Amino acid sequence: MSHFTGKTFEDLFLENSGARFEGHSFEECRFVNVSLSQDLDVSRRTILRETVFLNCIVNHVRCNNIIVEDVVVDGLTVRLDPFFINGTVFKQVTLKGKIGTLCLRGKPLPGLAAGTGFETDEVAPLLAANAEYYKHVDWALDISEGLFSAIDIEGIPVHLIRRDPATQFVITRRRATEIDWLNFEFQGDYAPGVLDIFLKDRPEDSAVVIVAGKRSRTFRETLADLQMLREKGVAEPD
């Protein structure tokens, strides 16, 4: 495994390369204006595999619609929060230590693929490929030891996510639409805000993982709100 310490990787555009990046270790490195993003062609997806990131910094990094396998991220500073990752699939990826704000989305968003925006029907082959991929994955993500500023995960099968149920909650669209949670008395804005976004134009069988970020200034309020959602049957009971 090649090891890099304290290096800066800047202005690297490896979009639509179909390349494989594997067997590297990065310690206290900076990634600035770097893109590994892929368009919607599932036959040539970029793969990031068997790589370790230790206390690194990302600033304007894009890695959408790719494949990430056997990767450990232990400490990650996110400039220009949040760090969105869309359309990417994960296999045995561990996120732990102090990590900034992340939003992981299973579905690509318009304009976030490499190249220009795309229409809804163009996304179907990638979503089908992602669903097939997860049929052969024993676990996708382990976030149980992550000390996040904030993180929410949508579009990744929740049964493939290893998490800490005390602070990391699962909410299904079915439960959230059956209960009138809009009239609940929330202590903060984060949990209801994520729920409101999640419920717009999502399939009936979709689910989201919402985390009370232990490094967030609103940790106590968010945790209390998520615990209330669990008590009232909106969040899964675990």
C-alpha positions as CSV (number, residue, x, y, z in Angstrom):
1,M,0.0,0.0,0.0
2,S,1.4,3.4,-1.0
3,H,1.3,6.0,1.8
4,F,1.0,9.8,1.6
5,T,1.4,12.2,4.5
6,G,0.7,15.9,4.5
7,K,0.3,16.2,0.8
8,T,-2.2,18.5,-1.1
9,F,-4.1,17.2,-4.1
10,E,-5.6,20.1,-6.0
11,D,-7.4,20.7,-9.3
12,L,-7.6,17.0,-10.2
13,F,-10.5,16.1,-12.6
14,L,-10.8,12.4,-13.2
15,E,-14.4,12.4,-14.3
16,N,-15.8,9.6,-16.4
17,S,-12.4,7.9,-16.3
18,G,-13.7,4.4,-15.4
19,A,-10.4,4.2,-13.4
20,R,-9.6,2.1,-10.4
21,F,-7.9,3.7,-7.4
22,E,-6.8,1.2,-4.8
23,G,-4.2,0.4,-2.3
24,H,-3.5,3.8,-0.9
25,S,-3.2,5.5,2.5
26,F,-3.6,9.2,3.1
27,E,-2.7,10.8,6.4
28,E,-3.4,14.5,7.1
29,C,-3.7,15.2,3.4
30,R,-5.8,17.9,1.7
31,F,-8.1,17.4,-1.3
32,V,-9.1,20.6,-3.0
33,N,-11.3,20.9,-6.1
34,V,-11.0,17.2,-6.9
35,S,-13.6,15.2,-8.9
36,L,-13.9,11.4,-9.3
37,S,-17.5,11.8,-10.4
38,Q,-19.0,9.6,-13.1
39,D,-21.9,10.2,-15.5
40,L,-24.8,7.8,-15.7
41,D,-23.0,5.2,-17.8
42,V,-22.9,2.2,-15.5
43,S,-20.5,0.2,-17.7
44,R,-17.5,2.3,-16.8
45,R,-17.9,3.4,-13.2
46,T,-14.9,4.6,-11.3
47,I,-13.9,2.4,-8.3
48,L,-12.2,3.5,-5.1
49,R,-11.1,0.5,-3.2
50,E,-8.8,-0.6,-0.2
51,T,-8.0,2.9,0.8
52,V,-7.5,4.6,4.2
53,F,-8.0,8.3,4.9
54,L,-6.7,9.5,8.3
55,N,-7.5,13.0,9.5
56,C,-7.8,14.4,6.0
57,I,-9.5,17.6,4.7
58,V,-11.8,17.9,1.7
59,N,-12.8,21.1,0.1
60,H,-15.0,21.1,-3.0
61,V,-14.6,17.3,-3.7
62,R,-17.0,15.4,-5.9
63,C,-17.3,11.6,-6.0
64,N,-20.8,11.0,-7.3
65,N,-22.1,7.8,-9.0
66,I,-18.9,5.8,-8.3
67,I,-18.2,2.5,-6.4
68,V,-16.4,2.7,-3.0
69,E,-15.3,-0.6,-1.4
70,D,-13.2,-1.5,1.6
71,V,-12.4,2.0,2.6
72,V,-11.8,3.5,6.1
73,V,-12.3,7.2,6.8
74,D,-10.9,8.0,10.3
75,G,-11.3,11.7,10.9
76,L,-12.4,14.1,8.1
77,T,-12.6,17.9,8.1
78,V,-15.2,19.1,5.6
79,R,-14.8,22.6,4.2
80,L,-17.9,24.2,2.7
81,D,-20.3,21.9,4.6
82,P,-22.1,19.8,3.8
83,F,-20.2,17.2,1.7
84,F,-22.8,15.6,-0.7
85,I,-22.2,12.2,-2.2
86,N,-24.9,11.2,-4.7
87,G,-25.5,8.0,-6.6
88,T,-22.5,6.2,-5.2
89,V,-22.6,2.6,-3.8
90,F,-20.7,1.4,-0.8
91,K,-19.3,-1.9,0.4
92,Q,-17.6,-2.3,3.8
93,V,-16.9,1.4,4.2
94,T,-16.2,2.6,7.7
95,L,-16.7,6.2,8.8
96,K,-15.3,6.9,12.3
97,G,-13.6,9.5,14.4
98,K,-14.4,13.3,14.1
99,I,-16.1,13.9,10.8
100,G,-17.8,17.0,9.4
101,T,-21.2,17.2,7.8
102,L,-22.1,14.5,5.3
103,C,-25.2,13.9,3.1
104,L,-25.2,10.5,1.4
105,R,-27.8,10.1,-1.3
106,G,-28.4,6.9,-3.2
107,K,-30.1,8.8,-6.0
108,P,-28.2,11.2,-8.3
109,L,-29.4,14.8,-8.3
110,P,-29.7,17.0,-11.4
111,G,-26.5,18.6,-12.3
112,L,-24.4,16.6,-9.8
113,A,-23.3,13.9,-12.3
114,A,-20.2,14.6,-14.3
115,G,-21.3,16.8,-17.1
116,T,-24.6,18.6,-17.4
117,G,-28.0,17.9,-15.7
118,F,-30.1,14.9,-16.6
119,E,-33.8,13.9,-16.7
120,T,-35.5,11.5,-14.3
121,D,-35.7,8.6,-16.8
122,E,-32.0,8.8,-17.5
123,V,-31.3,7.9,-13.8
124,A,-33.2,4.6,-14.0
125,P,-30.3,2.4,-15.3
126,L,-28.0,3.7,-12.5
127,L,-30.6,3.1,-9.8
128,A,-31.2,-0.4,-11.1
129,A,-27.4,-1.1,-11.1
130,N,-27.2,0.2,-7.5
131,A,-30.0,-2.0,-6.4
132,E,-28.4,-5.1,-8.0
133,Y,-25.1,-4.2,-6.4
134,Y,-26.5,-4.1,-2.9
135,K,-27.9,-7.6,-3.4
136,H,-24.3,-8.9,-3.1
137,V,-23.2,-6.8,-0.2
138,D,-23.1,-8.1,3.4
139,W,-22.8,-4.6,4.8
140,A,-22.4,-1.2,3.2
141,L,-21.5,1.4,5.8
142,D,-20.4,1.3,9.4
143,I,-21.1,4.7,11.0
144,S,-21.3,3.4,14.6
145,E,-18.1,5.0,15.8
146,G,-18.5,8.3,13.8
147,L,-18.4,11.6,15.7
148,F,-20.2,13.6,13.1
149,S,-21.1,17.3,13.0
150,A,-24.1,16.0,11.2
151,I,-25.0,13.2,8.7
152,D,-28.1,11.9,7.0
153,I,-28.2,8.9,4.7
154,E,-30.9,8.2,2.2
155,G,-31.2,5.6,-0.6
156,I,-28.8,3.1,0.9
157,P,-30.5,0.0,2.3
158,V,-30.7,0.7,6.0
159,H,-30.3,-3.0,6.9
160,L,-26.8,-2.8,5.4
161,I,-25.8,0.2,7.7
162,R,-24.1,-0.6,11.0
163,R,-25.0,2.2,13.4
164,D,-25.3,3.2,17.0
165,P,-29.1,3.0,17.7
166,A,-28.7,5.4,20.7
167,T,-27.9,8.4,18.5
168,Q,-28.5,7.1,14.9
169,F,-32.1,6.7,14.0
170,V,-34.0,5.0,11.0
171,I,-37.2,6.6,9.7
172,T,-39.2,5.0,7.0
173,R,-41.4,7.0,4.6
174,R,-44.4,4.8,5.5
175,R,-44.2,5.6,9.2
176,A,-43.6,9.3,8.6
177,T,-46.6,9.6,6.4
178,E,-48.9,7.7,8.8
179,I,-48.3,10.0,11.8
180,D,-49.0,13.7,11.9
181,W,-45.5,14.7,13.2
182,L,-45.8,18.2,11.9
183,N,-47.7,19.1,15.0
184,F,-45.1,17.8,17.4
185,E,-43.2,20.2,19.6
186,F,-39.6,20.0,18.4
187,Q,-36.7,21.5,20.3
188,G,-34.6,22.1,17.2
189,D,-34.8,22.5,13.5
190,Y,-32.6,19.8,12.2
191,A,-34.7,16.6,12.5
192,P,-38.0,18.1,11.2
193,G,-36.0,19.8,8.4
194,V,-34.4,16.5,7.2
195,L,-37.8,14.8,7.5
196,D,-39.5,17.5,5.4
197,I,-36.9,17.1,2.6
198,F,-37.0,13.3,2.8
199,L,-40.8,13.1,2.3
200,K,-40.8,15.0,-1.0
201,D,-41.1,12.8,-4.1
202,R,-39.7,9.6,-2.4
203,P,-40.9,6.0,-3.0
204,E,-43.1,4.5,-0.4
205,D,-40.5,2.0,0.6
206,S,-37.7,4.5,1.2
207,A,-35.9,5.2,4.5
208,V,-33.5,7.7,5.9
209,V,-30.9,7.5,8.7
210,I,-30.8,10.7,10.8
211,V,-28.0,11.1,13.3
212,A,-27.7,13.3,16.3
213,G,-24.2,14.6,15.6
214,K,-22.1,14.3,18.7
215,R,-20.0,17.3,17.6
216,S,-22.9,19.5,16.8
217,R,-23.8,22.5,19.0
218,T,-27.4,21.3,18.8
219,F,-26.7,17.7,19.7
220,R,-28.9,17.6,22.8
221,E,-31.9,19.2,21.0
222,T,-31.6,16.9,18.0
223,L,-31.2,13.8,20.1
224,A,-34.3,14.8,22.2
225,D,-36.2,15.3,18.9
226,L,-35.2,12.0,17.5
227,Q,-36.0,10.2,20.7
228,M,-39.4,11.8,20.7
229,L,-39.9,10.6,17.1
230,R,-39.0,7.1,18.2
231,E,-41.3,7.2,21.2
232,K,-44.2,8.4,19.0
233,G,-43.6,5.7,16.4
234,V,-42.2,7.8,13.6
235,A,-38.6,6.5,14.0
236,E,-38.0,2.7,14.1
237,P,-38.0,1.2,17.6
238,D,-34.7,-0.7,17.2
